[in-house]
Every structure is written in structure tokens, then in C-alpha cells.
């Protein structure tokens, strides 16, 4: 019985450590520019801001969609004020996050800059 408890605690510790590493160690970082076309606060238990940005390279071409997650309320407020304007999103990509509770996408936006 003690062995099962120790194995269960070790599994929980390993999953917690893996989750911490995936959330704090970025696989990649970058910037993308475009127009935010969808942005909302979602989730049953864990609420995060989820959005979608249309990236248009030239007028008349099909826009590529960039799904993203925002965890900071201050960044979400800045993004809400800039809806309809061209923005640059600075993001970190976190791969293999074990739960969608932390966000629906692997792209986490940390800063928003409005392009005039």
C-alpha cells in the first residue's frame, strides 16, 4: 500500500514538474502583425482570453489566421482597446502543455503594440 502511495505521489510530482517546465520555458518567441478579429474570455473553470488574428500580407489575398492566448488582464485590456486597428503581438510558444486549462493554444501573447 505504501508503494502505491509513493508511486502516486511521484507521478503527481513528475506531472507538476513537467507542467511547470512547459509553462516557464518557451519553445520559441516572436512577433506577428495583423488585425484581431476575434477575442473573448473563455473557459469553464480556468478563464483565459482567447483570440484570433488575421494576418494579411497584401490586399486581396487570403488572410492567414493566428490563434493566441492571453493570460494577463492588463494585456487583454490593451488588446480590447485596440480592436479594429493593426497590431503587433509579441508572443512565446509553449509546446506540450498537458491541459487546456492554461490556454487553448500554444501561443501566449505578452505584449501588444498598435501600428499607426
C-alpha positions in Angstrom: 0.0 0.0 0.0 2.9 2.4 0.8 4.5 1.6 -2.5 1.3 2.7 -4.3 1.1 5.9 -2.4 4.7 6.7 -3.1 4.2 5.9 -6.8 1.1 8.1 -7.0 3.0 11.0 -5.3 5.9 10.6 -7.6 3.6 10.6 -10.7 1.9 13.8 -9.4 5.3 15.4 -8.7 6.5 14.5 -12.2 3.4 15.9 -13.9 3.6 19.1 -11.8 7.2 19.5 -12.7 6.6 18.8 -16.4 3.7 21.4 -16.4 5.9 24.0 -14.7 8.7 23.5 -17.3 6.3 23.8 -20.3 4.7 27.0 -18.9 8.0 28.7 -18.0 10.3 27.6 -20.8 9.5 29.0 -24.2 10.0 26.8 -27.3 10.1 29.9 -29.5 9.4 33.6 -29.3 8.4 36.1 -31.9 6.1 38.8 -33.2 3.1 38.7 -35.6 1.2 41.6 -37.1 -2.3 41.8 -38.3 -5.9 42.6 -37.3 -7.5 40.9 -34.3 -10.9 39.6 -35.5 -12.0 37.5 -32.5 -11.2 38.0 -28.8 -13.1 36.6 -25.8 -12.7 35.3 -22.3 -13.4 31.6 -22.3 -13.2 28.5 -20.1 -15.4 26.6 -17.6 -13.1 26.6 -14.7 -9.9 28.3 -15.8 -10.7 31.5 -17.6 -8.3 32.7 -20.3 -8.5 35.2 -23.1 -8.5 33.5 -26.5 -8.2 35.3 -29.7 -7.7 35.1 -33.4 -5.7 37.5 -35.6 -6.0 37.8 -39.4 -2.5 38.3 -40.9 -2.9 39.8 -44.4 0.3 40.2 -46.5 -1.2 42.0 -49.4 -4.7 43.4 -50.1 -6.8 40.8 -51.9 -5.0 37.8 -50.6 -6.5 35.2 -48.2 -5.7 36.0 -44.6 -3.8 33.5 -42.5 -5.3 33.1 -39.0 -3.1 33.1 -35.9 -4.8 31.7 -32.8 -3.4 33.0 -29.5 -4.0 33.0 -25.7 -3.6 36.0 -23.3 -3.3 35.2 -19.6 -2.7 38.8 -18.4 -5.7 41.0 -17.8 -3.7 44.2 -18.5 -2.6 42.9 -21.9 -6.2 41.8 -22.6 -7.4 45.3 -21.7 -4.8 46.9 -24.1 -5.9 44.4 -26.8 -9.6 45.2 -26.3 -8.9 48.9 -26.7 -7.0 48.3 -30.0 -9.7 46.1 -31.7 -10.1 47.1 -35.4 -6.5 48.5 -35.6 -3.4 46.9 -37.0 -1.4 45.5 -34.1 1.8 43.6 -33.4 1.6 40.8 -30.9 4.7 39.7 -29.1 4.3 36.0 -28.1 6.0 33.0 -26.6 5.3 29.5 -27.9 4.9 26.8 -25.2 4.6 23.3 -26.5 3.2 20.2 -24.9 1.2 21.8 -22.1 -0.7 18.9 -20.6 -4.1 20.7 -20.1 -6.2 23.2 -21.9 -6.8 24.9 -18.5 -3.8 27.1 -19.1 -5.0 28.2 -22.6 -6.5 26.7 -25.8 -3.4 27.5 -27.9 0.3 27.2 -27.5 0.9 30.8 -28.4 0.9 33.1 -25.3 0.8 36.9 -26.0 2.9 39.0 -23.6 2.8 42.4 -25.3 0.6 44.4 -27.8 1.7 47.3 -29.9 -0.6 49.3 -32.1 0.7 50.2 -35.5 -0.5 53.7 -36.6 
